[in-house]
Amino acid sequence: MSKDYHYDYLVIGSGIAGLSAALQLSKHGKTAIISKASIHESATNLAQGGIAAAMTKTDTPDYHFEDTLKAGDGLCDEKAVKFLVEEGPERVRELIALGANFDKVDGDYDFTKEAAHSKRRILHVGDSTGKEIKKTLGNAVLNEALTTFFPSTFVKELIIQNGECVGCVAIRNHTPIHFYAKSSIIATGGCGQIFSKSTNPSIATGDGIAIAYRAGCKVQDMEFVQFHPTTLALGDKKPISIFLITEAIRGEGAILRNINGDRFMLDYHPDAELAPRDVVARSIYQESQKTKNHVYLDLSPITQELSKRFPTIYERCMESGIDITREFIPVSPAAHYFMGGVQTNEKGQTNIPRLYAAGETASLGLHGANRLASNSLLDGLVFGHASALNMIKENEQPIIQDALIIKAPKSNKNTTSKIRAARHTIKSIMWRNVSIIRNKKDLNTARQGLDDLSWLLDITTIDDKILEVQNMLTVSQLIVKSALQREESRGAHFREDFPKKNPAWKKRTIL
């Protein structure tokens, strides 16, 4: 027997975008926040580098605008970028007013610089910025009396009535729950866990994108997956989510060396270690192919005390037997950030009335073909807030109808092992064939391999482990389909069979 809950607003996801939206929504009506894990687990919590905003005397939103467009490789939506860079400083100031304790030097905020930024505009908290931001927003939301958290609750599907989204069906403790709301926002993060190597938390399986697509939402830019150039290649004790070595460490002066100790990035790009992320990731991959080994980060040029400036990296590397004050860090690329997702406008609206999306789940063309470093936290903060303001305007109660009753599947002794194997197969297919360097042959191999798993989508279930793998398959298929369509190389999408940009492809891939 299912339970029914009625709220004014429904927030699916508890990262920076979801919490930013919830903070506004909960001031205007009863708000439910659904998180598939604990409210503490999200990609936001793992974000190291910082949040970008033009807040210094030598910086302007116009400079930030130009840097974002340049990184996006000709595919950014200029209206969305303009909104981000102009709204960003005010949203960050609000965050500071809530208590976010960003690092300072001699009483002034310590702005750092990362790849492809022309100015030092990255606010940070050591190398655990996301954790501080999530704590700040989370505490503020918890203080709102009209907010209710639902942790360990998995959203199975959206409820669409008369062409509008009126809520969702979720699973909690093996029991279906129907959540009804005036407006709903999906902010479930990205999908990095569809790859064997990823910096994302284990919950990043593309759930929000998959359920939105199945409900009838358009998705776009699905081919653009950003691979972070530097993750810990050896000795990681927590391999589910590969440990990321923040780009800020290169911003402060660290350089890349191959297995022979030679600096190599100048051979690939004039900006060397501070080239756009896609260039650095491909360069490391190509250098690794030459030497048949990983590469290293040399931190010796950094003048700051490493254990204080990068305490998380220092401690995690020490756990892995690497003293970064004396040794190089072995690094390799891994799937990190998703530029594609549910198509929205700058108001967060999808093509389904009363349904919004924000953060990494959404795609409004903001990041184009390649996200500028440290724009992701700002994206969630700004567009979570903007979405909420528009949701508040939609305050008419929709007509509520009964949702379909969900039936549990028949027992199958082999289901658990088959699903576990299918999950591993998806991750392996995507890493081997749809990662840093792509071609038509490999993409078609991936398409066929994923199609062979289509039996997964025929399973009717309330088992969240099966639902999660179904979502991974759906998102993987969409990425492969889009990657096959874009017969050019642009930003994070590199086709070795079409290595150059094609001006005719300066457009979105929409499915």
FENMONOR-V798162 format. One record per backbone hydrogen bond with DSSP energy under -0.5 kcal/mol. NH is the residue of the N-H (numbers start at 0). CO is the residue of the C=O. If there is no record, write none. Layout:
# FENMONOR-V798162
((NH:CO) (NH:CO))
This chain:
# FENMONOR-V798162
((2:175) (4:177) (6:179) (7:29) (8:29) (9:182) (10:31) (11:9) (11:184) (12:10) (12:33) (14:186) (18:14) (19:15) (20:16) (21:17) (22:18) (23:19) (23:20) (24:20) (25:21) (26:23) (27:24) (28:24) (30:145) (31:8) (32:147) (33:10) (33:31) (34:149) (40:37) (41:39) (45:41) (45:42) (46:42) (46:43) (50:122) (51:373) (52:120) (54:52) (58:55) (63:59) (64:60) (65:61) (66:62) (67:63) (68:64) (69:65) (70:66) (71:67) (72:69) (73:68) (74:71) (76:364) (77:75) (80:76) (81:77) (82:78) (83:79) (84:80) (85:81) (86:82) (87:83) (88:84) (90:86) (91:87) (92:88) (93:89) (94:90) (95:91) (96:92) (97:93) (98:94) (98:95) (99:94) (101:99) (102:123) (104:107) (107:104) (109:102) (110:108) (111:121) (115:273) (116:113) (120:111) (120:118) (121:111) (122:50) (122:120) (127:124) (128:47) (129:46) (130:46) (131:127) (132:128) (133:129) (134:130) (135:131) (136:132) (137:133) (138:134) (139:135) (140:136) (141:137) (142:138) (143:140) (144:142) (146:143) (147:30) (149:32) (151:36) (152:34) (153:170) (154:152) (155:153) (155:168) (156:168) (158:166) (159:157) (160:158) (160:163) (163:160) (164:352) (165:158) (165:163) (166:158) (167:178) (168:156) (169:167) (169:176) (170:153) (171:174) (174:171) (176:169) (177:2) (178:167) (178:176) (179:4) (179:177) (180:165) (181:6) (181:7) (182:7) (183:353) (184:9) (185:355) (186:11) (186:184) (192:203) (193:190) (194:191) (195:426) (197:195) (198:334) (203:200) (204:202) (205:189) (209:205) (210:206) (211:207) (212:208) (213:209) (214:210) (215:211) (215:212) (216:211) (219:340) (220:508) (223:220) (224:222) (225:223) (225:336) (227:225) (227:333) (230:228) (230:331) (231:242) (232:329) (233:329) (240:237) (241:197) (241:239) (244:229) (245:243) (248:245) (249:246) (250:246) (251:247) (252:249) (253:248) (254:297) (256:295) (257:261) (260:257) (263:255) (266:263) (267:264) (268:264) (271:268) (273:270) (274:271) (278:275) (279:275) (280:276) (281:277) (282:278) (283:279) (284:280) (285:281) (286:282) (287:283) (288:284) (289:285) (290:286) (291:287) (292:287) (294:330) (295:256) (296:328) (297:254) (297:295) (298:296) (301:298) (305:303) (307:304) (308:304) (309:305) (310:307) (313:309) (314:310) (315:311) (316:312) (317:313) (318:314) (319:315) (320:317) (321:316) (322:320) (323:321) (325:322) (326:322) (328:296) (329:327) (330:294) (331:230) (333:227) (334:196) (335:225) (336:225) (338:223) (338:336) (339:223) (340:219) (341:360) (342:217) (343:362) (344:348) (347:344) (349:354) (352:162) (352:350) (354:351) (355:183) (356:347) (357:185) (360:357) (361:358) (362:341) (368:71) (369:366) (372:114) (374:371) (377:373) (378:374) (379:375) (380:376) (381:377) (382:378) (383:379) (384:380) (385:381) (386:382) (387:383) (388:384) (389:385) (390:386) (391:387) (392:388) (393:389) (393:390) (394:392) (414:411) (417:413) (418:414) (419:415) (420:416) (421:417) (422:418) (423:419) (424:420) (425:421) (426:422) (427:423) (428:424) (429:425) (430:426) (431:427) (432:428) (433:429) (437:493) (442:438) (443:439) (444:440) (445:441) (446:442) (447:443) (448:444) (449:445) (450:446) (451:447) (452:449) (453:450) (455:452) (456:453) (457:454) (458:455) (460:458) (463:461) (465:462) (466:462) (467:463) (468:464) (469:465) (470:466) (471:467) (472:468) (473:469) (474:470) (475:471) (476:472) (477:473) (478:474) (479:475) (480:476) (481:477) (482:478) (483:479) (484:480) (485:481) (486:484) (487:485) (488:499) (489:487) (489:492) (491:368) (492:489) (493:491) (494:492) (494:497) (495:437) (495:493) (496:437) (497:494) (502:500) (504:501) (505:502) (506:504) (509:507) (510:218))
